[in-house]
């Protein structure tokens, strides 16, 4: 089991926000990316962060966006579409979305809007 699986999502979330904010993006945009991927609304996202759920718990009830398979590319040296472990792939999807947001991609492109 990867260590990240048991890490509280609440510990990594501020890092996602900080990364985006350093590049001129907002917490609201990070939340939009997370809710798009997981199917959680803003209130549910806040509850899960407040409960300090692990990544495993955080993604256990997620209703992964049906277009998540359109998330491709490399993040942390790993091609996200080639990740075998389903939980690790969801984490990498989220990493990739936040990376794209921070790199200034338009929200429609980040969210794979057809």
N, C-alpha and C positions, 0 to 999 in steps of 0.2 A: 504494500500500500504506500502510496506517495504521501509525504508529509503534508503537502498542501491540502489533501482531502480532509485532514483533521484540524486545519487552521481555521480560526473564526473568520468568516467573511467580513465581519466588522473591522478586523485589523487590516485587511487589504483594501477595502472600500475607500478609505481616505487617501490611499496611494493612487488609486484610479482617478479620484477627483483632483488631487494635486497635479498629477501628470497632465490632465486635460486643462486645468486652470493655468498652468505654466505656459501653455500654448494658446491662451486666449479663449478657451472654451469654458463652459459653465458646469456646475454641479447638476443643474437641471438637464443638461444634455447627456451627462453621464447616466443619470437616472433614466432618461428616455431610452438610451441604448440597453440598459439592464432590463427595463420593463419590456422592451421589444423582444429581447432574447428569451426571457423567462416566463412571460405572460403574467407576472405579478403587477398589480397596480401600485401607485406610489405609497398608499397606506400599508399594503402588505410588505413592500420592500422595507419600509421603515420598521415595521414590526420584526421582521427577520433580522435586520441589523441590530435592533435593540435586544433581541434574544441571544445575540452572539452565536448564531448557528454556524456550524462548520460548513465548509464548501459542500461536503457530502450532504448535509441536511438541507442546505440552501437550494441545491439543485434537485433534491429528491422529489419535491412536489412541483417543480417547475413544469410548465407546459411549453416546451421548447417551440419557438416560432417555426412554422412549417418551412420558412425560407432560410433557416439556419444553415442548411447544406450549401447555400450559395456563398458562405463565408469561406474564402480560400486564401492561401498565401502563407507566408512564413512569419512566425512570432517566436521570439526567444530561440531562434535557430531551428524551429520545428515547423514543418508544413502541417497546418491545422487539419486539412482534409485527410491526412495520412495517420492521424493519431488513433490507435487501436482501442484504448480504454475509453468507454463512453463518458465517464465523468471527467476524465482529463481532457477529452475533446471539448466538452461544454466549457470548461475553465479556459481552454485555449481560444475558443470562440469569443469569449468575453474579453480576454486579453487583446485579441485582434481587433475587435470593435473599438475598444478604448484607444488602441494604437492609432487606428484610422482617424478617429475623432481628433486626437491630439495632433495628428499630421495635417489637419485642416481640411479633410475631405468633407464634402457637402453631406448633410444629414441624410438626404435621400439615397446617396450612394452607400453610406455606412449601413443604413437599414435595409439595403437591397430592395428598394422600392422599384417595382417593375416599370 
